[in-house]
């Protein structure tokens, strides 16, 4: 591609608005990106999930950040969903937006990325441009993606382009793709310039070129490590404050008045979603390959994972005050999603909390106004239809997510519905003092008795 007609052809198509964009993976990253590109280009969205494709073809979005109304504007006009990979032949640019989970051993699982590359390999031709957006460890683009694609006999950076641009999706935050600055890097300067030119057409917030793909990959990983480490710090501090009789939420609020040198993070029952619980382990894995033990990163993961168990410990303490054990107790879990006002249950703390409670013999009811179900090793738990159904006759209620609906719950109603008024507050839902007749424990709140 260097100095060739291929580069000129790609740049010309971008400038003329004639470039066709293929997106592999229409999940939390791929679908919003597809709609963003569809505002300026023709987009083919490919996914192996037939249910997802069939729903999209009828104008139904499975991603909350993409409304049905918005989808229908572009559907079958500039956005065409399909489960036929051959359709990607029409595209000059193909963007990989597939999951990058962890194995049970907390090592990177790049099987989805590899599968996407194998699909591209079947149709790869000169002047194609392949972009990886999936979050992964530094080196993946050049060590995994390029070798698979070069089995075609074509040369990356010469016959076809390759680049990396990390997704920065934050589900439920309201941040649109086009309003988030885009990090880009190619396998050479020519590829970097081409990908920058492409994204500049759809990203209002600007495009940031970095030195190479490794730098771009490391940037995304570091963003999430930063959050993981700071959440772990505040979680550890919250545990200390509980024992010292200090409300950590008040500490954070007052510390936030400092106009420099402080950024507020908040404690909770653990981290969730695709990024924070997983991405740090990608860097940890890569660091070990180079003979370095990433103690700080792994310690942060341990602390954040422990918070799920700490939530169960608080449940046990609350039930003890009314003479009950977890065994045979009826417990309502409020919030299946991993954060406020979204339907995403990936890596949600609710999963581990439910599994621990069931393992101890508890009877579980769940409710979430956004997420209908959650999968656990003990099967699928289906949300009750309303708060009243979830709380009716239970011994203990656990607020795992801070959905807006929960902040309006009436304490008197809770007392009347429940068998015992035992409340476990993992998200500071109840910011004011709780009456003495209610057994109340909260993460980062002063405990009544020593453990």
Secondary structure, DSSP 8 states (H G I E B T S, - for coil): -TTSHHHHHHHHHHHHT--EEEEE--STTHHHHHHHHHTTSEEEEE-S-HHHHHHHHTT--SSTTS-HHHHHHHBTTTEEEES-GGGGGG-SEEEE-----B-TTS-B--HHHHHHHHHHHHH--TT-EEEE-S---TTHIIIIIHHHHGGGS--BTTTBEEEE------TTS---GGGS-EEEEESSHHHHHHHHHHHHTT-TT-EEE-SSHHHHHHHHHHHHHHHHHHHHHHHHHHHHHHHHT--HHHHHHHHTT-SSS-------S---SSSHHHHHHHHHHHHHHTT---HHHHHHHHHHHHHHHHHHHHHHHHHHTTT--STT-EEEEE--SSSTT----TT-HHHHHHHHHHHTT-EEEEE-SS--EEEETTEEEE--SSHHHHHTT-SEEEE-S--GGGGG--HHHHHHHSSS-EEEESS----S---TTSEEEETTS--SS--
